[in-house]
Amino acid sequence: MDRTEFIIVTTLVLFATFLMGWLASWLVHRVSQVTHENMDDLDHMAQALHEAEESRDQAIAYLHQREAELTNRLSQSEAELRAAMEGLRDARAEAEDLRAYVERISAD
C-alpha cells in the first residue's frame, strides 16, 4: 500500500465516520423533537394535575373541618355524660339517704 492509497482509504474512513455521525445526530434530533400535539397533551395533563391537586386540597380542608366539628361534638358529649353521671350519683346518694331515713322512721 503506497502513500496515495493510504490517503484515499483514510479519507474514505473519515468521510464514512462523518456520515455516520451526521446520520446519528439527525436521528436523535428527529426522535427527540416535540410536536405541537405533544405540547397540547402536556398542557392538558398539567391542567388535569392542577385540578386534581386543588380537589385534593379542598378534600383535606373539608376533612380537617369535619374532624374539628366531630372533636367538638365528642367533647360536648363527654361533658354531658360526666354531668349525667354526677347527677345519677347524686340521685343514688339521695335515694339511699331517703331509704335510710324511711327505715329509721319505720323502725321507731
N, CA, C and O atoms as a GROMACS GRO file, in nm:
protein
  432
    1MET      N    1   0.086  -0.115   0.000
    1MET     CA    2   0.000   0.000   0.000
    1MET      C    3   0.092   0.123   0.000
    1MET      O    4   0.172   0.143   0.091
    2ASP      N    5   0.077   0.202  -0.104
    2ASP     CA    6   0.161   0.321  -0.111
    2ASP      C    7   0.089   0.440  -0.048
    2ASP      O    8  -0.021   0.427   0.005
    3ARG      N    9   0.152   0.553  -0.056
    3ARG     CA   10   0.105   0.673   0.011
    3ARG      C   11  -0.031   0.720  -0.043
    3ARG      O   12  -0.115   0.760   0.038
    4THR      N   13  -0.055   0.717  -0.170
    4THR     CA   14  -0.179   0.762  -0.231
    4THR      C   15  -0.295   0.673  -0.188
    4THR      O   16  -0.402   0.724  -0.153
    5GLU      N   17  -0.277   0.543  -0.188
    5GLU     CA   18  -0.382   0.451  -0.145
    5GLU      C   19  -0.415   0.473   0.004
    5GLU      O   20  -0.531   0.469   0.044
    6PHE      N   21  -0.312   0.496   0.085
    6PHE     CA   22  -0.332   0.520   0.228
    6PHE      C   23  -0.416   0.646   0.250
    6PHE      O   24  -0.505   0.648   0.335
    7ILE      N   25  -0.386   0.752   0.174
    7ILE     CA   26  -0.460   0.878   0.187
    7ILE      C   27  -0.605   0.858   0.145
    7ILE      O   28  -0.696   0.909   0.210
    8ILE      N   29  -0.628   0.785   0.036
    8ILE     CA   30  -0.764   0.761  -0.013
    8ILE      C   31  -0.844   0.678   0.088
    8ILE      O   32  -0.959   0.709   0.116
    9VAL      N   33  -0.783   0.573   0.142
    9VAL     CA   34  -0.850   0.488   0.240
    9VAL      C   35  -0.881   0.569   0.365
    9VAL      O   36  -0.991   0.560   0.420
   10THR      N   37  -0.785   0.648   0.411
   10THR     CA   38  -0.807   0.731   0.530
   10THR      C   39  -0.919   0.832   0.504
   10THR      O   40  -1.003   0.854   0.591
   11THR      N   41  -0.921   0.892   0.386
   11THR     CA   42  -1.025   0.987   0.351
   11THR      C   43  -1.162   0.920   0.350
   11THR      O   44  -1.259   0.976   0.402
   12LEU      N   45  -1.170   0.801   0.292
   12LEU     CA   46  -1.298   0.728   0.287
   12LEU      C   47  -1.346   0.691   0.428
   12LEU      O   48  -1.464   0.701   0.458
   13VAL      N   49  -1.254   0.648   0.514
   13VAL     CA   50  -1.290   0.612   0.652
   13VAL      C   51  -1.340   0.734   0.727
   13VAL      O   52  -1.441   0.728   0.797
   14LEU      N   53  -1.271   0.845   0.713
   14LEU     CA   54  -1.313   0.968   0.780
   14LEU      C   55  -1.447   1.018   0.727
   14LEU      O   56  -1.531   1.064   0.804
   15PHE      N   57  -1.468   1.010   0.594
   15PHE     CA   58  -1.594   1.051   0.536
   15PHE      C   59  -1.708   0.961   0.584
   15PHE      O   60  -1.817   1.009   0.615
   16ALA      N   61  -1.683   0.829   0.589
   16ALA     CA   62  -1.785   0.736   0.638
   16ALA      C   63  -1.817   0.765   0.785
   16ALA      O   64  -1.933   0.758   0.826
   17THR      N   65  -1.717   0.797   0.863
   17THR     CA   66  -1.739   0.830   1.004
   17THR      C   67  -1.821   0.959   1.016
   17THR      O   68  -1.910   0.969   1.100
   18PHE      N   69  -1.788   1.057   0.930
   18PHE     CA   70  -1.864   1.181   0.930
   18PHE      C   71  -2.010   1.155   0.895
   18PHE      O   72  -2.100   1.208   0.960
   19LEU      N   73  -2.035   1.073   0.793
   19LEU     CA   74  -2.173   1.042   0.753
   19LEU      C   75  -2.248   0.969   0.864
   19LEU      O   76  -2.366   0.997   0.889
   20MET      N   77  -2.182   0.875   0.930
   20MET     CA   78  -2.247   0.803   1.039
   20MET      C   79  -2.280   0.896   1.155
   20MET      O   80  -2.387   0.885   1.215
   21GLY      N   81  -2.192   0.988   1.187
   21GLY     CA   82  -2.217   1.086   1.294
   21GLY      C   83  -2.331   1.179   1.258
   21GLY      O   84  -2.416   1.211   1.342
   22TRP      N   85  -2.332   1.224   1.133
   22TRP     CA   86  -2.439   1.313   1.088
   22TRP      C   87  -2.573   1.240   1.092
   22TRP      O   88  -2.673   1.296   1.136
   23LEU      N   89  -2.576   1.114   1.046
   23LEU     CA   90  -2.698   1.034   1.048
   23LEU      C   91  -2.746   1.012   1.192
   23LEU      O   92  -2.865   1.023   1.220
   24ALA      N   93  -2.655   0.981   1.281
   24ALA     CA   94  -2.692   0.961   1.422
   24ALA      C   95  -2.747   1.090   1.481
   24ALA      O   96  -2.846   1.086   1.554
   25SER      N   97  -2.687   1.202   1.451
   25SER     CA   98  -2.735   1.332   1.500
   25SER      C   99  -2.874   1.361   1.446
   25SER      O  100  -2.960   1.408   1.519
   26TRP      N  101  -2.895   1.335   1.320
   26TRP     CA  102  -3.026   1.358   1.258
   26TRP      C  103  -3.132   1.270   1.321
   26TRP      O  104  -3.243   1.316   1.348
   27LEU      N  105  -3.099   1.143   1.347
   27LEU     CA  106  -3.195   1.051   1.410
   27LEU      C  107  -3.230   1.097   1.553
   27LEU      O  108  -3.346   1.095   1.592
   28VAL      N  109  -3.130   1.136   1.629
   28VAL     CA  110  -3.156   1.182   1.766
   28VAL      C  111  -3.242   1.307   1.764
   28VAL      O  112  -3.335   1.319   1.844
   29HIS      N  113  -3.214   1.399   1.673
   29HIS     CA  114  -3.294   1.520   1.662
   29HIS      C  115  -3.436   1.487   1.622
   29HIS      O  116  -3.531   1.546   1.674
   30ARG      N  117  -3.453   1.396   1.531
   30ARG     CA  118  -3.585   1.357   1.482
   30ARG      C  119  -3.666   1.287   1.590
   30ARG      O  120  -3.786   1.312   1.604
   31VAL      N  121  -3.601   1.202   1.665
   31VAL     CA  122  -3.672   1.127   1.769
   31VAL      C  123  -3.708   1.217   1.887
   31VAL      O  124  -3.816   1.203   1.944
   32SER      N  125  -3.620   1.306   1.924
   32SER     CA  126  -3.643   1.390   2.042
   32SER      C  127  -3.722   1.516   2.011
   32SER      O  128  -3.745   1.597   2.101
   33GLN      N  129  -3.763   1.535   1.889
   33GLN     CA  130  -3.837   1.655   1.851
   33GLN      C  131  -3.978   1.650   1.912
   33GLN      O  132  -4.046   1.548   1.901
   34VAL      N  133  -4.020   1.758   1.975
   34VAL     CA  134  -4.151   1.766   2.039
   34VAL      C  135  -4.248   1.829   1.940
   34VAL      O  136  -4.224   1.937   1.887
   35THR      N  137  -4.360   1.759   1.916
   35THR     CA  138  -4.459   1.811   1.822
   35THR      C  139  -4.561   1.897   1.894
   35THR      O  140  -4.566   1.901   2.018
   36HIS      N  141  -4.643   1.965   1.817
   36HIS     CA  142  -4.747   2.052   1.872
   36HIS      C  143  -4.850   1.967   1.948
   36HIS      O  144  -4.901   2.010   2.052
   37GLU      N  145  -4.880   1.849   1.898
   37GLU     CA  146  -4.975   1.760   1.965
   37GLU      C  147  -4.921   1.718   2.102
   37GLU      O  148  -4.996   1.711   2.199
   38ASN      N  149  -4.792   1.690   2.107
   38ASN     CA  150  -4.732   1.651   2.235
   38ASN      C  151  -4.741   1.766   2.336
   38ASN      O  152  -4.767   1.743   2.454
   39MET      N  153  -4.719   1.887   2.288
   39MET     CA  154  -4.728   2.002   2.378
   39MET      C  155  -4.871   2.020   2.426
   39MET      O  156  -4.893   2.053   2.543
   40ASP      N  157  -4.970   1.999   2.338
   40ASP     CA  158  -5.110   2.008   2.379
   40ASP      C  159  -5.142   1.903   2.484
   40ASP      O  160  -5.210   1.930   2.583
   41ASP      N  161  -5.092   1.781   2.462
   41ASP     CA  162  -5.113   1.674   2.560
   41ASP      C  163  -5.049   1.709   2.694
   41ASP      O  164  -5.108   1.686   2.799
   42LEU      N  165  -4.929   1.763   2.690
   42LEU     CA  166  -4.862   1.801   2.814
   42LEU      C  167  -4.937   1.913   2.886
   42LEU      O  168  -4.949   1.911   3.008
   43ASP      N  169  -4.988   2.009   2.811
   43ASP     CA  170  -5.067   2.117   2.871
   43ASP      C  171  -5.194   2.062   2.935
   43ASP      O  172  -5.232   2.102   3.045
   44HIS      N  173  -5.259   1.969   2.864
   44HIS     CA  174  -5.382   1.909   2.916
   44HIS      C  175  -5.352   1.830   3.044
   44HIS      O  176  -5.426   1.840   3.142
   45MET      N  177  -5.245   1.752   3.044
   45MET     CA  178  -5.209   1.676   3.163
   45MET      C  179  -5.172   1.767   3.279
   45MET      O  180  -5.205   1.738   3.394
   46ALA      N  181  -5.103   1.876   3.250
   46ALA     CA  182  -5.066   1.971   3.356
   46ALA      C  183  -5.191   2.035   3.415
   46ALA      O  184  -5.200   2.053   3.537
   47GLN      N  185  -5.288   2.069   3.330
   47GLN     CA  186  -5.412   2.128   3.379
   47GLN      C  187  -5.489   2.027   3.464
   47GLN      O  188  -5.543   2.061   3.569
   48ALA      N  189  -5.495   1.901   3.417
   48ALA     CA  190  -5.565   1.797   3.493
   48ALA      C  191  -5.497   1.774   3.628
   48ALA      O  192  -5.564   1.755   3.729
   49LEU      N  193  -5.366   1.776   3.629
   49LEU     CA  194  -5.292   1.759   3.754
   49LEU      C  195  -5.320   1.875   3.849
   49LEU      O  196  -5.339   1.854   3.969
   50HIS      N  197  -5.323   1.995   3.796
   50HIS     CA  198  -5.352   2.112   3.879
   50HIS      C  199  -5.491   2.102   3.940
   50HIS      O  200  -5.509   2.129   4.059
   51GLU      N  201  -5.590   2.061   3.860
   51GLU     CA  202  -5.726   2.046   3.910
   51GLU      C  203  -5.733   1.936   4.016
   51GLU      O  204  -5.803   1.950   4.116
   52ALA      N  205  -5.660   1.828   3.994
   52ALA     CA  206  -5.659   1.719   4.092
   52ALA      C  207  -5.597   1.764   4.224
   52ALA      O  208  -5.645   1.728   4.331
   53GLU      N  209  -5.491   1.842   4.216
   53GLU     CA  210  -5.428   1.894   4.337
   53GLU      C  211  -5.523   1.989   4.412
   53GLU      O  212  -5.529   1.986   4.534
   54GLU      N  213  -5.595   2.072   4.338
   54GLU     CA  214  -5.692   2.161   4.402
   54GLU      C  215  -5.802   2.081   4.470
   54GLU      O  216  -5.844   2.113   4.582
   55SER      N  217  -5.850   1.976   4.403
   55SER     CA  218  -5.954   1.891   4.462
   55SER      C  219  -5.902   1.824   4.589
   55SER      O  220  -5.972   1.815   4.689
   56ARG      N  221  -5.777   1.776   4.583
   56ARG     CA  222  -5.717   1.712   4.699
   56ARG      C  223  -5.706   1.812   4.815
   56ARG      O  224  -5.737   1.777   4.930
   57ASP      N  225  -5.663   1.934   4.786
   57ASP     CA  226  -5.652   2.036   4.890
   57ASP      C  227  -5.788   2.069   4.951
   57ASP      O  228  -5.799   2.087   5.072
   58GLN      N  229  -5.891   2.076   4.867
   58GLN     CA  230  -6.025   2.102   4.918
   58GLN      C  231  -6.073   1.986   5.006
   58GLN      O  232  -6.135   2.008   5.110
   59ALA      N  233  -6.044   1.863   4.962
   59ALA     CA  234  -6.085   1.747   5.042
   59ALA      C  235  -6.013   1.744   5.176
   59ALA      O  236  -6.073   1.711   5.278
   60ILE      N  237  -5.886   1.779   5.176
   60ILE     CA  238  -5.810   1.782   5.302
   60ILE      C  239  -5.866   1.889   5.394
   60ILE      O  240  -5.880   1.867   5.514
   61ALA      N  241  -5.898   2.006   5.339
   61ALA     CA  242  -5.955   2.114   5.420
   61ALA      C  243  -6.090   2.072   5.477
   61ALA      O  244  -6.120   2.099   5.594
   62TYR      N  245  -6.172   2.005   5.396
   62TYR     CA  246  -6.302   1.957   5.443
   62TYR      C  247  -6.284   1.855   5.555
   62TYR      O  248  -6.355   1.858   5.655
   63LEU      N  249  -6.187   1.764   5.537
   63LEU     CA  250  -6.164   1.663   5.640
   63LEU      C  251  -6.118   1.726   5.771
   63LEU      O  252  -6.160   1.684   5.879
   64HIS      N  253  -6.032   1.826   5.763
   64HIS     CA  254  -5.988   1.894   5.885
   64HIS      C  255  -6.106   1.965   5.953
   64HIS      O  256  -6.118   1.961   6.076
   65GLN      N  257  -6.190   2.030   5.874
   65GLN     CA  258  -6.306   2.097   5.930
   65GLN      C  259  -6.400   1.996   5.995
   65GLN      O  260  -6.450   2.018   6.106
   66ARG      N  261  -6.424   1.886   5.926
   66ARG     CA  262  -6.514   1.782   5.978
   66ARG      C  263  -6.457   1.720   6.104
   66ARG      O  264  -6.530   1.692   6.199
   67GLU      N  265  -6.327   1.698   6.105
   67GLU     CA  266  -6.263   1.641   6.223
   67GLU      C  267  -6.276   1.736   6.343
   67GLU      O  268  -6.301   1.691   6.455
   68ALA      N  269  -6.260   1.865   6.319
   68ALA     CA  270  -6.275   1.963   6.426
   68ALA      C  271  -6.418   1.962   6.479
   68ALA      O  272  -6.440   1.968   6.600
   69GLU      N  273  -6.516   1.955   6.389
   69GLU     CA  274  -6.656   1.950   6.431
   69GLU      C  275  -6.684   1.826   6.515
   69GLU      O  276  -6.749   1.834   6.620
   70LEU      N  277  -6.634   1.712   6.469
   70LEU     CA  278  -6.659   1.587   6.541
   70LEU      C  279  -6.587   1.585   6.676
   70LEU      O  280  -6.639   1.532   6.774
   71THR      N  281  -6.469   1.643   6.681
   71THR     CA  282  -6.397   1.652   6.809
   71THR      C  283  -6.475   1.740   6.906
   71THR      O  284  -6.485   1.708   7.025
   72ASN      N  285  -6.528   1.849   6.856
   72ASN     CA  286  -6.609   1.938   6.939
   72ASN      C  287  -6.733   1.866   6.990
   72ASN      O  288  -6.768   1.876   7.108
   73ARG      N  289  -6.800   1.792   6.901
   73ARG     CA  290  -6.919   1.717   6.942
   73ARG      C  291  -6.884   1.613   7.047
   73ARG      O  292  -6.957   1.594   7.144
   74LEU      N  293  -6.773   1.545   7.026
   74LEU     CA  294  -6.731   1.442   7.121
   74LEU      C  295  -6.704   1.502   7.258
   74LEU      O  296  -6.746   1.446   7.360
   75SER      N  297  -6.634   1.613   7.261
   75SER     CA  298  -6.605   1.674   7.391
   75SER      C  299  -6.734   1.723   7.457
   75SER      O  300  -6.747   1.714   7.579
   76GLN      N  301  -6.830   1.775   7.380
   76GLN     CA  302  -6.958   1.814   7.436
   76GLN      C  303  -7.033   1.693   7.491
   76GLN      O  304  -7.092   1.699   7.599
   77SER      N  305  -7.031   1.584   7.415
   77SER     CA  306  -7.099   1.462   7.461
   77SER      C  307  -7.034   1.407   7.587
   77SER      O  308  -7.103   1.361   7.678
   78GLU      N  309  -6.902   1.412   7.593
   78GLU     CA  310  -6.834   1.365   7.714
   78GLU      C  311  -6.868   1.453   7.833
   78GLU      O  312  -6.885   1.402   7.944
   79ALA      N  313  -6.878   1.585   7.812
   79ALA     CA  314  -6.916   1.675   7.921
   79ALA      C  315  -7.058   1.645   7.968
   79ALA      O  316  -7.085   1.643   8.088
   80GLU      N  317  -7.149   1.623   7.873
   80GLU     CA  318  -7.286   1.588   7.909
   80GLU      C  319  -7.291   1.456   7.983
   80GLU      O  320  -7.367   1.442   8.078
   81LEU      N  321  -7.211   1.360   7.940
   81LEU     CA  322  -7.207   1.230   8.007
   81LEU      C  323  -7.157   1.246   8.150
   81LEU      O  324  -7.214   1.188   8.242
   82ARG      N  325  -7.051   1.324   8.170
   82ARG     CA  326  -7.000   1.346   8.305
   82ARG      C  327  -7.107   1.412   8.394
   82ARG      O  328  -7.125   1.375   8.510
   83ALA      N  329  -7.177   1.511   8.336
   83ALA     CA  330  -7.282   1.578   8.412
   83ALA      C  331  -7.394   1.481   8.448
   83ALA      O  332  -7.445   1.483   8.559
   84ALA      N  333  -7.432   1.396   8.353
   84ALA     CA  334  -7.537   1.298   8.379
   84ALA      C  335  -7.493   1.197   8.484
   84ALA      O  336  -7.571   1.159   8.571
   85MET      N  337  -7.367   1.153   8.476
   85MET     CA  338  -7.317   1.057   8.574
   85MET      C  339  -7.313   1.119   8.713
   85MET      O  340  -7.346   1.052   8.811
   86GLU      N  341  -7.272   1.245   8.723
   86GLU     CA  342  -7.272   1.313   8.853
   86GLU      C  343  -7.414   1.327   8.907
   86GLU      O  344  -7.439   1.308   9.026
   87GLY      N  345  -7.507   1.361   8.817
   87GLY     CA  346  -7.648   1.372   8.859
   87GLY      C  347  -7.700   1.238   8.905
   87GLY      O  348  -7.772   1.231   9.005
   88LEU      N  349  -7.666   1.131   8.835
   88LEU     CA  350  -7.709   0.997   8.874
   88LEU      C  351  -7.648   0.958   9.008
   88LEU      O  352  -7.716   0.900   9.093
   89ARG      N  353  -7.521   0.989   9.028
   89ARG     CA  354  -7.455   0.960   9.155
   89ARG      C  355  -7.522   1.035   9.269
   89ARG      O  356  -7.546   0.979   9.376
   90ASP      N  357  -7.553   1.162   9.246
   90ASP     CA  358  -7.621   1.241   9.349
   90ASP      C  359  -7.760   1.185   9.376
   90ASP      O  360  -7.803   1.178   9.492
   91ALA      N  361  -7.831   1.144   9.269
   91ALA     CA  362  -7.965   1.088   9.287
   91ALA      C  363  -7.959   0.957   9.365
   91ALA      O  364  -8.044   0.933   9.451
   92ARG      N  365  -7.860   0.874   9.336
   92ARG     CA  366  -7.846   0.748   9.410
   92ARG      C  367  -7.815   0.775   9.557
   92ARG      O  368  -7.870   0.709   9.646
   93ALA      N  369  -7.728   0.870   9.582
   93ALA     CA  370  -7.694   0.903   9.721
   93ALA      C  371  -7.817   0.955   9.794
   93ALA      O  372  -7.842   0.920   9.909
   94GLU      N  373  -7.894   1.039   9.725
   94GLU     CA  374  -8.016   1.093   9.787
   94GLU      C  375  -8.118   0.983   9.812
   94GLU      O  376  -8.183   0.980   9.916
   95ALA      N  377  -8.131   0.891   9.715
   95ALA     CA  378  -8.224   0.778   9.732
   95ALA      C  379  -8.180   0.691   9.849
   95ALA      O  380  -8.264   0.645   9.926
   96GLU      N  381  -8.052   0.668   9.862
   96GLU     CA  382  -8.001   0.588   9.973
   96GLU      C  383  -8.027   0.658  10.106
   96GLU      O  384  -8.064   0.594  10.204
   97ASP      N  385  -8.008   0.789  10.109
   97ASP     CA  386  -8.037   0.865  10.231
   97ASP      C  387  -8.186   0.857  10.266
   97ASP      O  388  -8.222   0.842  10.383
   98LEU      N  389  -8.271   0.868  10.164
   98LEU     CA  390  -8.416   0.860  10.189
   98LEU      C  391  -8.456   0.721  10.238
   98LEU      O  392  -8.542   0.710  10.326
   99ARG      N  393  -8.395   0.615  10.183
   99ARG     CA  394  -8.424   0.479  10.228
   99ARG      C  395  -8.384   0.463  10.375
   99ARG      O  396  -8.457   0.407  10.457
  100ALA      N  397  -8.266   0.514  10.404
  100ALA     CA  398  -8.219   0.504  10.543
  100ALA      C  399  -8.313   0.581  10.636
  100ALA      O  400  -8.344   0.535  10.745
  101TYR      N  401  -8.356   0.699  10.591
  101TYR     CA  402  -8.448   0.780  10.672
  101TYR      C  403  -8.581   0.708  10.692
  101TYR      O  404  -8.634   0.705  10.803
  102VAL      N  405  -8.636   0.648  10.582
  102VAL     CA  406  -8.763   0.576  10.592
  102VAL      C  407  -8.748   0.456  10.684
  102VAL      O  408  -8.838   0.429  10.764
  103GLU      N  409  -8.639   0.384  10.675
  103GLU     CA  410  -8.618   0.268  10.762
  103GLU      C  411  -8.606   0.310  10.907
  103GLU      O  412  -8.654   0.241  10.996
  104ARG      N  413  -8.540   0.423  10.932
  104ARG     CA  414  -8.524   0.473  11.067
  104ARG      C  415  -8.660   0.515  11.125
  104ARG      O  416  -8.688   0.488  11.242
  105ILE      N  417  -8.742   0.579  11.044
  105ILE     CA  418  -8.872   0.625  11.093
  105ILE      C  419  -8.965   0.504  11.114
  105ILE      O  420  -9.038   0.500  11.214
  106SER      N  421  -8.962   0.409  11.024
  106SER     CA  422  -9.050   0.293  11.039
  106SER      C  423  -9.003   0.202  11.153
  106SER      O  424  -9.084   0.128  11.208
  107ALA      N  425  -8.878   0.208  11.187
  107ALA     CA  426  -8.828   0.127  11.299
  107ALA      C  427  -8.866   0.189  11.432
  107ALA      O  428  -8.875   0.117  11.531
  108ASP      N  429  -8.889   0.316  11.439
  108ASP     CA  430  -8.922   0.383  11.567
  108ASP      C  431  -9.060   0.355  11.606
  108ASP      O  432  -9.106   0.403  11.710
   0.00000   0.00000   0.00000
